[in-house]
């Protein structure tokens, strides 16, 4: 039953993301060549704005600067670097 509830919550969350941000794209976050998380971003206003819709890192990869590195890369991209 718990798995069913979690699956249902996931589906609802994904529908809400896509309803609000139709251009949302999911990316796998990697550290040391291993998948450790997910980044969902949407580019809106004809590319003028990047929205971080979701950023999640597995517990075993947390506290190592993974999410900070992802956000730093996004900021650099937004600044055109």
FISE-463475 format. One line per 10 residues: for each residue y, z, x of C-alpha. Coordinates in nm, 4 decimals, decimal comma, always signed. Example, Ala and Ser with C-alpha at 12.3 -4.5 7.8 and 13.67 -1.06 7.14 Angstrom:
BEGIN
-0,4500 +0,7800 +1,2300 | -0,1060 +0,7140 +1,3670;
//
This chain:
BEGIN
+0,0000 +0,0000 +0,0000 | +0,2451 +0,0815 +0,2808 | +0,1903 -0,2630 +0,4342 | +0,2678 -0,4210 +0,0983 | +0,5942 -0,2273 +0,0677 | +0,7001 -0,3192 +0,4215 | +0,6166 -0,6846 +0,3588 | +0,8158 -0,6811 +0,0360 | +1,1153 -0,5189 +0,2076 | +1,0998 -0,7815 +0,4843;
+1,0974 -1,0662 +0,2317 | +1,3936 -0,9219 +0,0428 | +1,5923 -0,8701 +0,3627 | +1,5218 -1,2262 +0,4781 | +1,6289 -1,3685 +0,1409 | +1,9523 -1,1683 +0,1530 | +2,0281 -1,2887 +0,5070 | +1,9708 -1,6507 +0,4094 | +2,1689 -1,6193 +0,0860 | +2,4707 -1,4787 +0,2682;
+2,4352 -1,6851 +0,5865 | +2,2584 -2,0143 +0,5097 | +2,2897 -2,1212 +0,8741 | +2,1109 -1,8128 +1,0122 | +1,8767 -1,8884 +1,3013 | +1,6216 -1,6480 +1,4494 | +1,5664 -1,6191 +1,8234 | +1,3018 -1,4284 +2,0155 | +1,4514 -1,1771 +2,2574 | +1,2617 -1,1612 +2,5857;
+1,2613 -0,9172 +2,8752 | +1,0560 -0,9751 +3,1882 | +0,9076 -1,2848 +3,0245 | +0,7735 -1,0923 +2,7252 | +0,8935 -1,1022 +2,3651 | +1,0584 -0,7675 +2,2885 | +1,2797 -0,8347 +1,9894 | +1,4602 -1,0618 +1,7535 | +1,8137 -1,1890 +1,7269 | +1,9381 -1,3537 +1,4095;
+2,2729 -1,5290 +1,4313 | +2,4738 -1,7540 +1,2061 | +2,7454 -1,9915 +1,3184 | +3,0119 -2,0184 +1,0513 | +3,3614 -2,1593 +1,0005 | +3,2684 -2,4887 +1,1660 | +3,1495 -2,3112 +1,4795 | +3,4552 -2,0885 +1,5146 | +3,2609 -1,7685 +1,4402 | +2,9216 -1,6397 +1,5533;
+2,7851 -1,3680 +1,3245 | +2,5169 -1,1332 +1,4554 | +2,3124 -1,0946 +1,1400 | +2,0361 -0,8843 +1,2960 | +1,9366 -0,7593 +1,6404 | +1,6179 -0,5593 +1,6825 | +1,4385 -0,4454 +1,9973 | +1,0904 -0,2949 +2,0100 | +1,0878 +0,0801 +2,0809 | +0,9134 +0,0367 +2,4162;
+1,1921 -0,1967 +2,5339 | +1,4812 +0,0163 +2,4112 | +1,7063 +0,2000 +2,6527 | +1,6743 -0,0736 +2,9159 | +1,9892 -0,2671 +2,8285 | +1,8105 -0,5498 +2,6472 | +2,0394 -0,5541 +2,3421 | +2,3475 -0,5075 +2,5606 | +2,2465 -0,8088 +2,7690 | +2,1937 -1,0181 +2,4542;
+2,5365 -0,9236 +2,3197 | +2,7001 -0,9885 +2,6583 | +2,5467 -1,3375 +2,6634 | +2,6740 -1,4045 +2,3122 | +3,0237 -1,2889 +2,4060 | +3,0231 -1,5114 +2,7134 | +2,9103 -1,8049 +2,4999 | +3,1831 -1,7291 +2,2466 | +3,4396 -1,7212 +2,5276 | +3,3159 -2,0581 +2,6463;
+3,1692 -1,9395 +2,9767;
//
